């Protein structure tokens, strides 16, 4: 059942995003980010093969790059309007990393460098989501949803890292999928609301 439903999640969300924004200008970078998330999902389902894990990580990494580009383009040339206190919005992610990174950092083996590259990319995605404060109010749902979604995405990936690399800790797949699905949905919904503003 999981092998049927999981690959369909992101295409369905992508279709929802397209239909919700089609008349107002669909952001196709977000669609591509969601579809590469689907590619990542498919490869991560192929267990017990290190190469499939790497391919899955690359799929998600490309998706994050599309998110980064989309977020930065939405800011335009107004980055100077970013409030200095906005950097505090990264605190929840720092807490997540402090709690999870020590639990897998010594277990990555040959995947250490690819994992660090991926971590840097997803952190840049989160930072670019925060930079949207340059053009949006902090209490605006279209900002908050994307910000919360990026946090949930990082939480999901952190749980995957702990579950994958640390044999002494097993994370129920329910929590990984719940944070991932809501993370992607909140990002998509936040961008929909931004487009429809």
SVG drawing of the C-alpha trace seen along z (x, -y; Angstrom):
<svg xmlns="http://www.w3.org/2000/svg" viewBox="-8 -48 42 52">
<polyline fill="none" stroke="black" stroke-width="0.4" points="0.0,0.0 2.8,-2.4 4.6,-1.7 1.4,-2.8 0.3,-5.8 3.7,-7.4 4.8,-8.1 1.4,-9.7 1.5,-12.2 3.6,-14.9 2.1,-14.6 -1.4,-15.1 -0.1,-18.1 1.5,-19.4 -1.8,-19.1 -3.6,-20.8 -1.0,-23.7 -1.5,-24.0 -5.3,-24.1 -5.2,-26.6 -2.9,-29.0 -3.5,-28.5 -5.5,-31.6 -3.2,-33.8 0.1,-32.5 1.4,-29.1 4.9,-29.2 6.4,-26.2 9.5,-26.2 7.3,-25.0 5.8,-22.4 9.3,-21.1 10.3,-21.1 7.3,-18.9 7.9,-16.5 11.5,-16.1 10.2,-15.3 8.3,-12.5 11.5,-11.2 13.2,-11.3 10.2,-9.4 10.5,-6.6 14.2,-6.1 14.0,-6.2 11.4,-3.3 14.1,-1.1 15.6,0.1 18.9,1.8 20.7,0.2 23.0,-2.7 23.0,-3.9 19.2,-4.3 19.5,-6.4 22.0,-8.7 19.7,-9.0 16.8,-9.8 18.9,-12.5 19.8,-14.0 16.1,-14.1 15.2,-16.0 18.3,-18.2 17.3,-19.3 13.8,-20.0 15.3,-22.2 17.2,-24.1 14.0,-24.9 12.5,-26.1 15.5,-28.3 15.3,-29.9 11.5,-30.4 11.8,-32.0 14.7,-34.3 13.0,-35.4 9.9,-36.3 12.0,-38.8 13.3,-40.5 15.6,-43.5 13.9,-44.2 16.4,-42.2 17.5,-45.4 14.0,-45.5 14.7,-42.3 14.3,-43.0 17.5,-42.3 15.5,-40.4 14.3,-38.0 17.4,-35.8 15.9,-34.7 13.4,-32.7 16.1,-30.1 16.1,-29.1 13.6,-26.2 15.9,-24.6 19.0,-25.1 17.1,-23.3 16.2,-20.4 19.8,-20.0 21.1,-20.2 18.8,-17.3 19.2,-15.1 22.7,-15.7 24.7,-14.2 22.6,-11.0 23.8,-10.3 27.0,-12.4 29.3,-9.5 27.4,-6.9 27.4,-8.3 30.5,-6.5 31.2,-7.2 28.0,-9.3 29.4,-12.0 30.2,-14.5 26.9,-14.0 24.9,-14.3 26.7,-17.6 26.0,-19.0 22.4,-18.1 22.2,-19.6 23.7,-22.8 21.2,-22.9 18.1,-22.4 19.4,-25.0 19.8,-27.4 16.2,-26.6 15.0,-27.4 17.0,-30.7 15.6,-31.7 12.1,-31.1 13.0,-33.4 14.3,-36.0 10.7,-36.4 10.2,-38.6 11.7,-41.3 8.4,-41.5 5.9,-39.8 4.7,-40.5 5.8,-38.0 2.1,-37.4 1.0,-36.8 -0.2,-33.2 1.6,-33.0 4.9,-33.6 4.2,-31.5 3.0,-28.5 6.2,-28.4 8.4,-29.0 6.7,-26.2 6.7,-23.9 10.5,-24.3 11.0,-23.5 8.8,-20.4 10.8,-19.4 14.1,-19.7 12.6,-17.8 11.5,-15.0 14.9,-14.8 16.6,-14.8 14.4,-11.9 15.3,-10.0 19.0,-10.6 18.8,-9.3 16.7,-6.3 19.0,-5.5 22.4,-5.9 22.0,-5.1 21.2,-1.4 20.4,-1.8 17.5,-4.2 14.4,-3.4 12.1,-6.2 8.5,-5.2 7.8,-5.9 4.5,-7.6 6.4,-10.5 8.7,-10.8 5.9,-10.9 3.6,-13.1 6.3,-15.9 7.2,-15.4 3.7,-15.6 2.7,-18.6 6.0,-20.3 5.5,-20.0 1.8,-20.9 2.4,-24.0 5.1,-25.3 2.8,-24.7 -0.2,-26.3 1.8,-29.3 3.0,-29.9 -0.6,-29.5 -1.7,-32.2 1.1,-34.4 0.2,-34.1 -3.5,-34.8 -2.7,-37.9"/>
</svg>
